[in-house]
Amino acid sequence: MVTSSPMSSPSTISQKPEKENGKERERVAEEEQEAERQHASMAIAPDMTDVEKTLPRETTALQRTVSGPPYSVFSPGMKSWIIFLVSISALISPFGATLVLPALTVLTDVLDITPTQANISITTYMIAQAIAPAIIGAMSDTSGRRLSFILCYVIYIVANVGLALQTNYIALLLLRMMQAVGCSAAIALAFAIVSDISTSAERGKYMGYAGAGILCGPAFGPTIGGILSQYLGWRAIFWFLAIFAGVLLVLFVLLFPETCRNVVGNGSIPPQGVNRSVVSCVQARRLAKQSSAVEKEQDENTTPAKRNISLNPLATLNILLEKESGIILLYNGFFFTGMMMTTSSIPTLFKEAYNLSELDIGLCYIASGIGSLLSSLTMGHVVDWNFRRHAALQGMQITKGKQQDLSNFSVERVKLEIVLPGHITGILGLILFGWTVKFQTHLVGPEIALFVIGFGVSTAFNITNGLLIDLHRDKPAAATAAINFVRCLMSAGGSAAVIPMCRAMNPGWAFTFIGLVYVVLILAVLWIMRNGLRWRQEATEAARRRRSAVLEQRM
């Protein structure tokens, strides 16, 4: 508190403004000195001014984080519940795409359509699946995850009920597109929620857990679909999906807490309206009793900036134009496409090489699912270990529950060092798969290859997802929607091309060619490892100059 000296005591009314101005200058100077002391002791960036807070954040910059309140107030048990639920919820996207595959031949007979027309329903599904997350993901970054999830579940349930009752081809196409809109954003929302509740130092394991459902869905979906179609009829597939989504809808409405940092900060700000759940009500009462004044201090990580609800998909597509993010997206898309080319070729190749039934073919996907699950449960921990190792080498202290300053830390190298072994594993698995099918070895041969592919591709896919979210912490759902956009469009083209490739080259050379494309992609990994930190720092400096220019114009 500033105390006036006798010299400054007002003796006349005319001296009063001068005295007040002097006190104001002293107060401002004292506050500036205190801010400088805090900056020096905590090594943080100065707080933004009110004008700066009105400017759009640059997504390519990993900004410094203020010490103080924890990054997330959710307990470890609550975090585990959240990750478990989003991992299960992410299954609705691959389930919607793959459960129907064993029933396509039945649908061609029931609806009196050709196999080509049946495949068009898959193409339209994937196009809708690529576009929808760009809109819903942007909305969730401003209005909250719960509202977006609830909206998706309602659309998905209605679409599946319609699909179970439809009797003509046009209805099939339209309802499949509606189904894709309802389920496609689940993946983007799942990874965004991981970013909401976990710091960069612990995000690897959580990304792995959340990605388990996404990558196991394509492996186990055809098996479940084959069983339902064979024993209960093709309509049972869509009734199953509607019931599955209905259960998830009830769980989210009643028990899932809002995590979006633009709505609840680090979880300590009480949500309102549809963002409230039973859990959030209980948590709000507990925090009201336990929180201290210090814990209620607000900073850029715990206080959400007031933003209007955005449905602009260009916010997602703009990520593609950024140098580092664009390369990561293309790498991620190519790698996922290779896995989808493998899984989409299995029905045709295994039918011709081993004369398997539809149910047996569905069971063959399990090997890939086990590989994906093993990668998801283990490699995330390896990424977190590598993060701690590099932090120790650079003398960076990791405090549990606090976001680290990554402005001078190569998070790209930390994560891509673990991607490389998975990348090489995926290459070997692809080549092995092609030649074992070509020479019609014992079925164990291609099954081992599928396990290896599942492990290697899942490793690269999950880790690069986490890296992109680290680069876009202020809008993780939009970043994941960009991943979804690229991978869906690329995998749609790859899935359509794989059988013609196998016909033209034979499976051995076709998958060897895909493996060689992966070899070239290693250069992209090495390029990002070498230049990623520099690109990010240059983008941060460019953003700072733009903010300064705007501030000068407004002052």
N, C-alpha and C positions, 0 to 999 in steps of 0.2 A: 504494500500500500504506500502511495506517495504522500509525504507530509509537506505542507507548505511552510516555508521559512517566514520569519517576521517581515523580511524585506518584501515579500510578495503579498502581504495582507492588504486587502482593498481599503482605501480611505475615502474614495469617492465612487459614484456610480460609473463614471467614465473609465475608471481603472478596471472594472469588473471583467469586461471582455478580454482585456490583455491578460489578466490573471488566469482566466479559464483557458485561454489558448496556451499559456505556459504550462499549466497542469496537463493539458492534453498532449503537448509535445513530450513532456517528461514521461507520461504513461506509455505513449507509443514507443519511445526510445527504450524504456524498461522492458516492454513486451518483445521488442526486436532482439535485445540482448539475451533474454531468456530463451527465445527461439533459437538463437545461434548456439547457446550452450547445449540445448537439447540436440541440436543437429550434430554438434561435434561429439557428444557422448554416445549417441545411438547410431551414428553414421546413416542417417536417413535423409531422404529428399525433403526440402521444405514443403510445407502445406501449400496447396493451390489457392489462389485468390478466388473470390466469388465469381469474378469474370471468367477465370480459367475453368471453373467448374461447369460453366455453361457451354464450354467447347466440347466437341466430340472427342472421345478418347481414341488414341491410336492403338490399333489392335496388335501391331507388330512389336510393340515395346513391352518388355517385361519390367514394369515400374518397381521402384523400391517400395518397401512395405514398412509402415510405421510400427514401432514396438508399442506394446500396450495390451489391449484385450486379445484373447486367443482368436486364432483364425476361425475356429468353429466351436460353439459351446455344446454341440451334441456329444453325448457320452460315447465311449467305445461301443457299448452295447447297442445304442441307438444307431450309430454309424453302421454296425453290422446288419441291423434290421433293414436300414435304408438300402444298403448295397444288395442284400439278398432280394429284396422286393423289386428293385429296378432290374436286376439280372433276370429274374423270372419274367418280369413284364416285357423285357426286350425279346423274349421268345416269340411274341405274337407276330413280329415282322417276318422272321424266317419260317415260322410255322405256316403263316398265310401263304407263303410262296411255295413251300415244299410239300405240305400235306396233300395237296391236290394232285401232285405229279403221278402217283400210281393210279389215279382214277381218270386220267385224261383219255385213255382208250375207251373207258366206259362212257364218258361224256360224249365222245364222238358218235357213239351208237344211239344214246338216248336223245341227243339234240339233232341227230342226223346232219353232222358236219364232218368236214375232212380233218385229218391230222394237222394240216397246215393252218386251218382256221382255229383249231384248238391251241396251237402254238402262238397265234396272234393274241390270244387272251393273256398269255404269259408276257408278251412284249408290252402290251398296254398296261399291264400290272406294274412292270418295272419302270415304265416311263412315269406313271403317277407316283410311284415310290421314290423316284429321284427328285421330283419337283416339290411335293408336299412338305418335306421337312424344312425347306428353305423359308416357308411361310410360318409354319407352326414353331420352328426353332427360334425365329426372330421374336415371335410373340411371347414365348416362354421366358426369354431373357429380360423382358420388361414387366410382364403381368404375372409371372410365377409358373413353376413347374406343375403344380396341382391342377390348375385350370386347363393347361394344355393336355395333360394326361387324361383328365376326365372327358374332355372334348373328344380326344382320340378314341377312347374306349366306347363312347356312345356311338360314334360313327362306325366303328369296327363291328360292334354288336348288331346294329341295324343292317349293315351290309351282309353279314354272315347269315342272318335270318332270311334276308332276301335271296341269297344264293341257295340256301337249303330249299326254298320254295319255288324258285324260278324254273321255267320250262322252255325258254327259247334262247337263241344265241345272242341276240342284242342285249337281253337282260344280263346274260353272263358277262359280256364285255363291260357294260356299265357298272355292274355291281362289283366286279373284280377291281375296277379302278377305284371305286368308292372304298373297297376293302383296303386297298393299298394306301389311300389317303389316311385311313384310320390307324394303320399299324406302322407306317414307315417312320414316323417321328419318334417312336419309342426308343430307337437306338440313339438318336441325337439327344433326347432328354436323359437317357441313362448316363451317358458320358458327361453331360452337363452337370448332373447332380453329383457325380464324383468330384468334379472340379469345385462345386459349391462347398463341400464338407472336408476336403483333404488338401494338405499343402503339397508342394512339389516334391518334398522329401519322402512322403508316404503315399503319393498318388499311384506309384507303379503297381503295388499290390491290389489297390482298389480298382484300378482300371482293368487288371486281369480278372478279378472276380466279376465285375460288371460285364466284361466281354465274353465270359464263359457261356452265358445264355445265347448271345448273338451267334457265336461260332458253333455251338452244339446244336442249334436249331436245324441247320441244313443237314446235319448228320443223322439226327434222330427223327426229324420230321417225316421223311419218306417211309420209315418203318411204321410209325404210328398211323400215317395215312393209309398204308397198305393193309394194316390190320383192320382198321375201321371200314375201309372200302370192301374188303373181302368178306367180312363177317356181318356187317351192319348196313352196307350199301353206301354209295357215294355221298348221299345227303347227310349221313352221320358225320362226315368230316366237318361240314360247316356248322352243324349243331354243336359239335365238340368245341370248335373255335369260339362260338358265341357264348357258351357256358364258361369256358376258360377266361374269356375277357370279362364276363359278368362278375366272376369271383374276384378278379383283380380290381374291377371298378369299385366293388364294395370295400375291399381292403384299403384302397387309396382314399376313398371318401371318408372312411372312419378313422384310419390309423396312420396315414402317411403324412408326415409334417412337411410344411413348406420349407424349401432350402434355398431358393433363388436369392442371391446376395443383393440384388436390386430391390427386393421386397422385404426380407427379414435380416439383412446384414449377415452377421456371423451366427444368426439363429436367436439372438437375444432380443430382437425387435418383434413385438407381438404381431402376427399376421392378422389380416382383416378379411371379412367376407368369405368367399369361396376358398381363400388360402388357409383358412383355419380348419383344423381337424381336432379330434378328441385328444390326440397326443399333444398337439400344440397348446390346447387349453390347459392341460395338466402341467406342461412344461412352463407356461407363462406364470402359473401360480408359484411353482418352485423357484423360478428365477427371481420373482418379486421378493421372495423371502431371503434369498442367498446373495443376490447381486449387491456389490458395493458401489460406491460412487465412482471408484477408479474403473471398474469393469464396464460402467456405462459410458465412459468417455468414448467419443466417436472419432473414427479416422476414415481414410478412404477405403479401407478394407471391411469395416464393420458398419459403416453408414451408407445405405443405398442412396445414390443420387436419384432425384425425382425425374422420371422419364415417362414420356407418353408411350402408350402401347403401340408397338410397331409391327406391321404385317408386311413390311417391305422385303421381298426376297433378294433385292439387290445387295442388301447388307451382307448376306451370305455369299452371293456370287462375287462380290468385290474381293473376298479372300483369295479367290483364284488368281487375281491379278498381282498379288504380292509375290515378290521374288521367292523368298524362302518357303512361304506357305504353299505357293503354287507347285514347287518342286516336290514337297512332301505329299501333297494331294495326288499328284500324278504317280508318284512311287507307290503310295498306298493303293491307288486304284488298279495299277498294273498287277500288283501282288495279289490282291483279292480276286481279280479277274482270272488269274491262273488257277486259283482254287475252284472258282465257279465253273471254269471250263472242264476241270477234272470231274467234279460232281455231276454236272449236266450230261457228261458223256457216258457215265456209268450204265444207265439203263440200256442204251443201244449197244455199247461195246461188250458188256457182260452177257447180254442176251445172245449176241452172236458168238462170243468166244466160249461161254460156259453153259448156255441154254438154261438159264435160271428163271424161276418164276418171279412174278412181281413182288411177292412177299420176300423171297430170298434176296432179290436185288435190294430191297429196302434194308434188309439186315446188313448188307455189305457196307452201308454208310456208317455203321457204328464205329469201325476202326478209325475213320477220320474224326469222328466226334470225340473219341477217347484221347487222340493226339491233341486236339484243340483244347479239351478240358485240362489235360496235364500241363500244357503250356500256360493256360490262364491262371492255374493255381500255383505255379512255380516261378515263372519268369518275371512276374511283377516284383516278387521279393528280390530277385537278382538285380533288377533295375534300381530298387531302393538301396540295396547294398552298394552298388556302383556310385550312386549319388553321394552316399556318406563317404565313400573312399575318395572321390574327387574333392569333396568339401574339406576333408581333412588335409589333403595335399595342398589346398589353397588357403588353409587356415580359416575357413569359414565355419562359424559355430552354428550348429543345428539345435534349435530349441523346439521341443515337442509342442505341437499345436500352434506354432508361429510360422508364417510364410517367410521364406528366405529371400534375401536380395539377390536376384539373378541377373542384374544389369551388367555385371562383369564376370559372370559364371557361364561356362559353355554347357548348358543343359543339353544342347544338340549332341555334343560328344558323349556325354554321360549315357544318353539313351541309345544312340546309334551304335555304340560299341557293343551293346547287347543284341541289337538287331542283326549285326553281321553274321554271327553263328546261326541264327534262325534262317537268315537269307540263304546261306550255303546249304543248310539242311533241306530247305524247300526245293532248291535246284536239284539236288540228288534224288529227292522223292519223286519229282515230276519225271525225270528221265527214267528212273526205275519203273514207274507205273506204266509208261508208254511201252517199254520193251517187254515187260512181263505179260502185258495184254497181247502184244504183237505175236509173241511166241507161245501164247496160251499155256503158260506154266501153271503149276498148281495154284489154286485160288489164294493160297497163303501169300504168294509173291505180291500180287497187286494189293492185297489187304495190308501187308507191311508197308508198301509204298504209300497207301492212303493215310496210314498212321503218321508216317514221317512228314507227308505234306501237311496234314492237319497241325502237327506240332510246329513246323517251321513257319508256315504262313500265319498261324495265329500269333506267334511271337512277333513277327514283323508288323502285323496289322494292329495289335493292341498297343505296342510301344509307340508306333508313329501316331496313333490316335492320341495318346497321352502327350506326345511332344507338341502336336498342333494345339491342344488345349492349353498347354503351358504358354504358348505364344499368344493366345487369345483368351486370357483369364477373365476379361470383362464381358465376353459374350461366348461362353463355351458351347451353348446349344447351336448358335449360328455356325461356329467352327465345325462342329460334328455334322451339321446339316450339309456343309460343303463337302465333307468326306462322303456322306451318303449320296449326294448328287453325282459326284465323280464315279464312285465305285458302282453305282447302279447302272449308269449309262454305259460304262466300259464293260461291265460284266454281262449286260444284255447283248452287246455286240459280240463279245467273246463266246458266250454260250451258243449264239446262232452260228458262229464260224467253226466251232471245234469239230463237229461231225464231218462237214465238207473237207476240213483239213486232214482228218483221219482217212477219209476216202481217197484223197489225192496223194498223200504221202505214206500212209499206213500209220497206226498209232505210235510206233516207236519213234519215227522221225518227226511226227507232229509234236509230241511232247518234248522231244529233244530241242526242237525249234523254240518252244515256249521257255525251256530251261536256258537257252542261249540269250533270249531276251532278258531273263533275270540276271544273267552274268553282266550284261551291259548296265543294268540298273545298279550294280555295285558302285559304279562311278558316281551315280547321284548321291549315294550314301556318303562316300568319301568326300565329295564336293561340299555337302552340307556340314560335315564334321569339321572341315577346314575353314569354311567361310561363314558359317551360320551366325556365330557371335558377332563378327564384324558387320554383317548385313543388319543384324538387329540393332546394334549400336548406331549405325548410320541412319536407320529408320527413326530411332529415338531422337537423334540430334535434328533430323529434318523436321520431325513433329514439333520439337521445341522451338525451332525457328519460326514455324508457321504460327504457333501459339503466340509467340512474341510479336510477330507482325500484326496479328489480329488485335492483340492487347493495345499496341501502339495506336491503332486506328480507332479503338473504342475510348481510349483515355482522353 
